[in-house]
């Protein structure tokens, strides 16, 4: 924390440097696998659909919005996978991600959009490389959870 001037009143005040909130979505279909996007912008690589939470938006709404913007899919959130907050998870800045699991209503609508050059399904045992950010860790966690609930 450092001291800076308040933009409203001009008096000294505390300036907080906080991580930026993001969301990621593991869209999974047992017959097709998991949806990944190939990022059109740096950092390049394959990634889960996701992005920054807008001011005034819930993380749940951000997850549904980002999934649709990047993949064309309308999704229903099915659970919370976890929160990932390693300061090095995003090379651009410190972010924390709330990661949801989801199912898509109509798989035929899958199409790249927004920051995605490509959007497609991958089997969980045949993921592309490199995966951006900490998405390999997130998908490993998802696979472990899936194994726990599948006989």
C-alpha positions as CSV (number, residue, x, y, z in Angstrom):
1,X,0.0,0.0,0.0
2,X,1.3,3.5,-0.9
3,X,0.0,7.0,-0.5
4,X,-1.4,8.9,-3.4
5,X,-3.9,11.7,-4.0
6,X,-7.6,10.9,-4.0
7,X,-9.0,11.8,-7.5
8,X,-12.2,13.2,-5.9
9,X,-11.0,15.4,-3.1
10,X,-7.2,15.7,-3.8
11,X,-6.2,14.7,-0.2
12,X,-3.6,12.0,0.4
13,X,-5.0,8.5,0.7
14,X,-4.1,4.9,0.5
15,X,-3.7,3.3,-2.9
16,X,-4.2,-0.5,-2.9
17,X,-2.8,-2.8,-5.5
18,X,-5.1,-5.7,-5.8
19,X,-5.3,-8.7,-8.2
20,X,-7.8,-8.3,-11.0
21,X,-10.8,-10.7,-10.8
22,X,-11.2,-13.1,-13.8
23,X,-13.3,-16.2,-14.5
24,X,-12.6,-19.3,-16.5
25,X,-15.1,-21.9,-17.6
26,X,-14.6,-25.7,-18.1
27,X,-17.3,-26.5,-20.6
28,X,-17.4,-30.3,-20.7
29,X,-19.4,-32.8,-22.6
30,X,-18.7,-36.5,-21.9
31,X,-18.9,-37.4,-25.6
32,X,-16.8,-34.6,-27.0
33,X,-14.4,-33.5,-24.2
34,X,-13.6,-30.0,-23.0
35,X,-13.9,-26.7,-25.0
36,X,-10.7,-24.8,-25.5
37,X,-10.0,-21.7,-27.5
38,X,-6.8,-20.8,-29.3
39,X,-6.0,-17.3,-28.1
40,X,-5.8,-14.6,-30.8
41,X,-3.9,-12.2,-28.6
42,X,-0.9,-12.6,-26.3
43,X,-0.2,-14.6,-24.4
44,X,-0.8,-17.1,-27.1
45,X,-1.7,-20.8,-26.7
46,X,-4.8,-22.8,-26.0
47,X,-7.0,-21.7,-23.1
48,X,-10.3,-22.2,-21.3
49,X,-12.9,-19.7,-22.3
50,X,-12.8,-16.8,-19.8
51,X,-11.8,-13.3,-19.1
52,X,-12.1,-10.3,-16.8
53,X,-15.1,-9.6,-14.6
54,X,-16.8,-6.3,-15.5
55,X,-17.5,-3.7,-12.7
56,X,-21.0,-4.4,-11.3
57,X,-21.1,-7.9,-12.7
58,X,-21.2,-11.2,-10.6
59,X,-18.6,-13.8,-11.3
60,X,-21.4,-16.2,-12.4
61,X,-22.7,-13.7,-15.0
62,X,-19.1,-13.0,-16.2
63,X,-18.5,-16.7,-16.7
64,X,-21.7,-17.2,-18.8
65,X,-20.9,-14.0,-20.8
66,X,-17.3,-14.9,-21.5
67,X,-18.1,-18.5,-22.5
68,X,-20.7,-17.1,-25.0
69,X,-18.4,-14.4,-26.3
70,X,-15.5,-16.7,-26.9
71,X,-17.2,-19.9,-28.0
72,X,-20.8,-19.0,-29.2
73,X,-22.1,-21.4,-26.6
74,X,-24.9,-20.7,-24.1
75,X,-23.8,-22.5,-21.0
76,X,-25.4,-23.5,-17.7
77,X,-22.9,-23.4,-14.8
78,X,-22.8,-26.7,-13.0
79,X,-20.4,-26.0,-10.2
80,X,-17.4,-24.2,-8.8
81,X,-14.1,-25.9,-9.5
82,X,-11.9,-23.6,-7.5
83,X,-10.2,-20.2,-7.2
84,X,-6.7,-19.9,-8.7
85,X,-4.6,-17.0,-7.5
86,X,-0.9,-17.6,-8.0
87,X,0.5,-14.2,-8.7
88,X,2.4,-15.6,-11.7
89,X,-0.6,-17.3,-13.3
90,X,-1.0,-14.5,-15.9
91,X,2.3,-13.0,-17.3
92,X,0.6,-9.6,-17.9
93,X,-0.5,-8.8,-14.3
94,X,-1.6,-10.4,-11.1
95,X,-5.1,-11.9,-11.5
96,X,-7.2,-14.4,-9.6
97,X,-9.6,-16.6,-11.4
98,X,-12.9,-18.1,-10.2
99,X,-13.2,-21.3,-12.3
100,X,-16.6,-22.8,-13.0
101,X,-17.7,-26.0,-14.6
102,X,-20.5,-25.8,-17.2
103,X,-22.5,-27.6,-19.8
104,X,-23.5,-26.2,-23.2
105,X,-27.1,-26.2,-24.3
106,X,-26.4,-26.6,-28.1
107,X,-22.9,-28.0,-29.0
108,X,-23.6,-27.2,-32.7
109,X,-23.3,-23.4,-31.9
110,X,-19.5,-23.8,-31.1
111,X,-17.7,-21.0,-33.0
112,X,-14.7,-18.8,-32.2
113,X,-15.4,-15.2,-31.2
114,X,-14.1,-12.2,-29.3
115,X,-10.5,-13.0,-28.3
116,X,-10.5,-16.6,-29.8
117,X,-9.0,-17.5,-33.1
118,X,-10.3,-21.1,-32.9
119,X,-12.8,-22.8,-30.5
120,X,-13.1,-26.6,-30.4
121,X,-13.5,-29.6,-28.2
122,X,-10.6,-31.7,-27.1
123,X,-10.7,-35.1,-25.4
124,X,-9.3,-34.8,-21.8
125,X,-6.6,-37.3,-22.6
126,X,-5.4,-35.5,-25.7
127,X,-5.1,-31.8,-24.8
128,X,-3.1,-29.4,-27.1
129,X,0.1,-27.6,-26.0
130,X,0.9,-25.2,-24.9
131,X,-1.9,-24.3,-22.6
132,X,-1.9,-20.7,-21.5
133,X,-1.9,-19.4,-18.0
134,X,-2.4,-22.1,-15.3
135,X,-5.0,-23.9,-17.4
136,X,-3.0,-27.2,-17.4
137,X,-3.3,-27.2,-13.6
138,X,-7.0,-26.3,-13.7
139,X,-7.7,-29.1,-16.2
140,X,-5.7,-31.6,-14.1
141,X,-7.9,-30.6,-11.1
142,X,-11.0,-31.1,-13.2
143,X,-9.8,-34.5,-14.4
144,X,-9.2,-35.5,-10.7
145,X,-12.7,-34.4,-9.7
146,X,-14.3,-36.2,-12.7
147,X,-12.5,-39.4,-11.7
148,X,-13.8,-39.1,-8.1
149,X,-17.4,-38.9,-9.3
150,X,-17.2,-41.5,-12.1
151,X,-17.0,-45.2,-11.2
